């Protein structure tokens, strides 16, 4: 299991100081890779080919270890437990975003 991290600011996060009151190095989008699929939250709960999503190549790849779940078990968890929480109507840039989704998948799936 891996986490793909994408810098949405493409290195310009520190220019957001005027908005947030402090500089940021990056603005991260994350996805979880397992069973040759990358699972992420972007307007909806989605899976795609790892590293070939609309976010391009990941800026970083971090190994999270292994899962004892089968692909079907992970998929069922995402569809049944997470999809009702992570969809277009529940998105919140601070409280319910792709990083929260990745955290939930990583904590439950590894």
N, C-alpha and C positions, 0 to 999 in steps of 0.2 A: 504494500500500500504506500502510495506517495502523495505528497501535496504539491501541486503546481501553484506557483505564485507569479502573478503578472503585475508589473508596475504600470498602472493605468496612466500615470502622469508622465511616463517615459523619461524619468529623471528630473522632471520640473516641479515636483511636489513642494520644494522649498519656496517656490514662487507663490504659493497659496497663503503666505504669511498674512497678507492684507485681509484675507477672509477669516482665518481661524485664530489670528493673534499670535501664532507661533509657526515656525517652519516645519515642514514635513519633508522627510527624505523621499518617501514613496507613498503612493496611494495604491493599496493592494486589492486585487481580486484573487480569489483562491478557488481551486477545484481539487477534488479528491480522485485519485486514479487507483482503480482496482479492477481486476479481470479485464484488462485491455480497454477500459472505458473511463472517461473522465466525467465525473458527476459534479455539477455546479448549479448555482442559483443565479439566474439572470432573467428577470421578469417571470420566470417559471422554473421549476425543477427540471433540469436538462441533463442528458448525457451525450457525449460526442467522442470522437477519436482523440486520444490524449495528445496534447500539443498542437492540435489542428483545429481548435475552436476558433470562434470569431475574435478571440483575444490574442491570437498569434502564438508565437513561441513563448514559453514561460521564461520569466527573468531568473527564477530559481526553482529548483526541484529538491524537495526534502523527503527523505525516506521516513515513514512512520512505523515501519515494522511489518508485521504480517497479520492476517485475519484468519480466524477459524471458521468464519461464516462461509457458506457457499455463495456463489453469484446470485442464485435465486433468493436466498435469505437477505442479502444486502439489498437487492432490488426491491423486495417486498417491504423492507424497513423504510426505504426511501419513498416508495409510492404510498404506503399505508400510514406511516407515522410522520414523515417530513413534508410530503407534498401538501397536505392540508395546512401546514404552518408557513410554508415557503411558496408563495405564489404572488402574482402581480398585485393583488389587492392588499397583501400584507407587507410588501416591501417597505422598509424604512432604512434610510442611509446610515443611521446611527444604531438602531436597535434590532433590525431584522434584515441582514444583508447576506451576501455570499460568504462572508467570513464566519458568520453565525452558523450557516448551513454546513460549511466545511468542518467546523468545530463539532457539530452534532454527529456528523457522519464518522469523523475520526474517533471520537470518544466511544461511540457505540460499535463501530465496525472493526476496530483493531484490538 
